Amino acid sequence: MRRTAGAEARAVRLARMQELVEAGGPLPIKQAAQQLEVTEMTIRRDLASAESPLSALGGYVLATTLPGAERYSLDEASDQHAANKRLACESAAELVQPHDSLFIDCGTTMVHFAEALPSEMPLSVVCYSTNIAQVLSRRPNTQLMLLGGLYHPSSATFFSDEGLQYLARLGVNKAFISAGGIDVERGASCSNFHEVPVKQAAIRSASQSFLVIDESKLGTLRPAFFSPLDAFARIVVGGSPEPSLKKQFKDLPLEFARAADA
């Protein structure tokens, strides 16, 4: 299949960035954008593409072979900590009331959340990932709104500036957000930079925002910061973390969902 002009331009940028990284080591994203005469967002989108031999970490362009530069994959994440994800989502679903207008974030955790919603409850839901939309489309009393744009296979999500504008115009009263990690000082973060503006727009739009994670995300940092933890009315955590780890978050509105025999 013949490449589009956009795909060709991305391949040229990626090849140039790879040359720079091989010659001088990790390259600041800002510097890469300046040298290639594009925006930093364009660089981040290039790095998030399936064909990229590079990754973004902490504001730098890195070879994927470097420690900490592993790429997030929805398929690889789907079975990790599934039981605790389900516990967190079942607890978070209790916060939903009939006729709520919801934003549901992407990721494997949020699939459990979509499945945990009472099947007959009338709802309006905004999402931007195909795996969430697939679950919600089977609900008879749900008005589903899917944000469109460029498709990112690694997380089964769409992104576009038009989608962000559409989200800003919608009335969302509750946003349920996922994260790849949360840190007391550094806040909530994820692995994919293209998700950041969507998460942030949803938090701004919603009357209340809730973070839904499993306990493995506590004390973890991912490359893409998206929110301080005080932006969330509640942080629902599935599982039973070590007491020392739990103590770090004692001043935050954490709610732990545990199995009955835990």
C-alpha positions in Angstrom: 0.0 0.0 0.0 1.3 3.4 -1.0 2.1 5.8 1.9 0.2 9.1 2.3 2.1 12.3 2.2 1.6 12.6 6.0 3.0 9.1 6.6 6.0 9.9 4.4 6.7 13.1 6.3 6.5 11.2 9.6 8.9 8.6 8.4 11.4 11.3 7.5 11.1 12.9 10.9 11.5 9.6 12.7 14.5 8.7 10.7 16.1 12.1 11.4 15.3 11.8 15.2 16.8 8.3 15.2 20.0 9.7 13.7 20.2 12.4 16.4 19.5 10.0 19.2 22.2 7.5 17.9 24.7 10.3 17.6 24.1 12.2 20.8 21.9 10.1 23.1 18.5 11.1 24.5 17.1 14.2 22.7 14.9 16.8 24.4 11.5 16.9 22.6 11.6 20.7 22.5 15.0 20.5 20.7 13.7 17.8 18.3 10.7 20.1 17.4 13.0 23.0 16.8 15.4 21.1 14.6 12.6 19.5 12.5 10.6 22.8 12.4 7.4 21.3 13.8 5.4 21.5 17.0 6.2 19.4 20.1 2.8 17.8 19.7 3.7 16.6 16.2 6.9 15.1 17.7 4.8 13.3 20.4 2.4 12.0 17.8 5.2 10.7 15.6 6.7 8.9 18.6 3.3 7.3 19.5 2.8 5.9 16.0 3.1 2.1 15.6 6.1 2.3 13.3 8.2 4.5 15.6 11.6 3.0 16.6 11.7 5.6 19.4 9.7 6.5 22.5 9.1 9.6 24.7 10.1 9.5 28.3 10.3 12.5 30.7 10.4 15.1 27.9 13.1 13.2 25.9 13.2 11.2 22.7 14.8 7.8 23.5 15.5 4.6 21.6 13.0 1.9 22.6 15.9 -0.4 23.7 16.8 2.0 26.6 15.6 1.1 30.1 12.2 2.7 30.8 11.3 3.3 27.2 9.0 0.3 26.7 5.8 1.0 24.7 2.4 0.6 26.3 0.3 -2.0 24.5 -3.4 -2.5 25.2 -3.1 -6.2 24.5 -0.1 -6.6 26.9 -2.0 -4.7 29.6 -5.3 -6.5 29.3 -4.6 -9.4 31.7 -2.4 -7.6 34.2 -4.0 -7.0 37.6 -7.5 -7.7 36.1 -9.1 -8.8 39.4 -8.1 -5.6 41.1 -9.1 -3.5 38.1 -12.6 -5.1 38.3 -12.9 -4.4 42.0 -12.0 -0.7 41.5 -14.5 -0.4 38.7 -17.4 -2.1 40.4 -16.9 0.3 43.3 -16.6 3.3 41.1 -19.8 2.3 39.1 -21.7 2.8 42.4 -21.1 6.5 42.0 -23.2 6.6 38.8 -26.8 7.7 38.9 -29.6 7.3 36.3 -29.4 10.1 33.6 -25.8 11.0 34.4 -23.7 12.3 31.6 -20.3 10.6 31.8 -16.9 10.7 30.3 -15.2 7.3 30.3 -11.4 7.3 29.7 -9.5 4.7 27.7 -7.5 1.6 28.8 -8.1 -1.9 30.1 -9.3 -0.7 33.5 -12.1 1.3 31.9 -13.4 -1.7 30.0 -14.3 -3.2 33.4 -16.0 0.1 34.4 -18.1 0.1 31.3 -19.1 -3.5 32.0 -19.9 -2.7 35.6 -22.5 -0.1 34.8 -26.1 -1.3 35.4 -27.3 -2.5 32.0 -30.7 -0.8 31.9 -29.7 2.5 33.5 -30.3 5.5 31.2 -27.0 7.3 30.6 -25.2 9.6 28.2 -21.6 8.6 27.7 -18.6 10.2 25.9 -15.6 8.1 25.1 -12.7 8.0 22.7 -11.6 4.3 22.5 -13.0 1.5 20.5 -12.9 -1.1 23.3 -15.0 1.1 25.5 -17.4 2.0 22.7 -17.9 -1.6 21.9 -19.2 -2.4 25.4 -21.4 0.7 25.6 -22.9 0.2 22.2 -24.7 -2.9 23.5 -26.5 -1.0 26.2 -30.1 -0.3 25.2 -30.5 2.9 27.2 -27.2 4.6 26.6 -26.7 7.6 24.3 -23.1 7.1 23.1 -20.8 9.9 21.8 -17.5 8.8 20.4 -14.7 11.4 19.9 -13.0 10.9 16.5 -9.7 11.7 14.9 -6.4 9.9 14.2 -6.5 6.3 15.4 -3.8 5.1 17.8 -3.6 1.2 17.8 -1.5 0.8 20.9 -4.4 2.1 23.1 -7.3 1.7 20.6 -8.0 5.5 20.9 -8.8 8.4 18.7 -7.4 12.0 18.9 -8.0 15.2 17.1 -8.3 18.9 18.0 -11.9 18.8 16.7 -12.6 16.1 19.2 -11.3 18.2 22.1 -13.5 21.1 20.9 -16.5 18.8 20.8 -15.7 17.5 24.3 -15.4 21.1 25.6 -19.0 21.8 24.4 -20.6 18.8 26.0 -22.1 18.9 29.5 -20.4 16.1 31.4 -21.2 15.9 35.1 -18.9 12.9 36.0 -15.6 12.0 34.4 -14.0 8.6 35.2 -10.3 8.7 34.4 -7.6 6.0 34.3 -3.9 6.3 34.9 -0.7 4.4 34.4 0.6 5.6 37.7 0.1 8.1 40.5 2.7 9.7 42.7 2.0 11.9 45.8 4.2 14.7 44.5 4.1 14.2 40.7 0.4 13.5 40.3 -1.3 11.2 37.8 0.5 10.1 34.6 0.0 7.8 31.6 2.1 6.2 28.9 0.7 7.9 25.8 1.1 11.6 25.3 -1.8 11.9 22.9 -4.2 10.9 25.8 -3.1 13.8 27.9 -5.1 16.7 26.3 -8.2 14.4 26.2 -8.0 13.5 29.9 -7.4 17.2 30.8 -10.3 18.4 28.7 -12.6 15.8 30.4 -11.5 16.9 33.8 -12.1 20.6 33.0 -15.5 19.8 31.5 -16.8 17.6 34.3 -18.5 18.7 37.5 -16.7 15.9 39.3 -13.8 13.7 38.3 -12.9 10.3 39.7 -9.6 8.4 39.2 -10.0 4.6 38.9 -6.9 2.4 39.2 -5.6 -0.8 40.6 -3.1 -0.9 43.5 -0.1 -1.5 41.3 -0.4 2.1 40.0 0.3 3.6 43.5 3.8 5.2 43.7 4.4 4.7 39.9 5.4 7.3 37.4 4.7 7.2 33.6 6.2 9.5 31.0 3.1 11.7 30.4 1.9 13.8 33.4 -1.8 14.8 33.0 -3.2 16.0 36.4 -2.4 16.8 40.0 -4.2 14.4 42.4 -6.3 17.2 44.1 -8.3 17.5 40.8 -10.2 14.3 41.8 -13.1 14.1 44.1 -12.2 10.5 44.8 -9.5 8.0 43.9 -10.9 4.5 43.7 -8.2 1.8 44.1 -8.7 -1.9 43.6 -6.6 -4.2 45.8 -4.7 -4.1 49.1 -1.4 -2.2 48.9 1.4 -2.5 51.4 0.7 -0.4 54.5 3.9 1.7 53.9 2.7 2.5 50.4 -0.8 3.2 51.5 0.5 5.6 54.2 2.1 7.8 51.5 -1.4 8.7 50.2 -3.1 9.1 53.6 -4.0 12.8 53.0 -5.8 12.1 49.7 -9.4 10.9 49.1 -8.5 7.3 48.4 -11.1 4.5 48.6 -9.9 0.9 48.5 -12.0 -1.8 47.0 -11.0 -5.2 48.2 -12.1 -8.8 47.6 -14.5 -10.1 50.3 -11.8 -12.5 51.6 -9.0 -10.0 51.6 
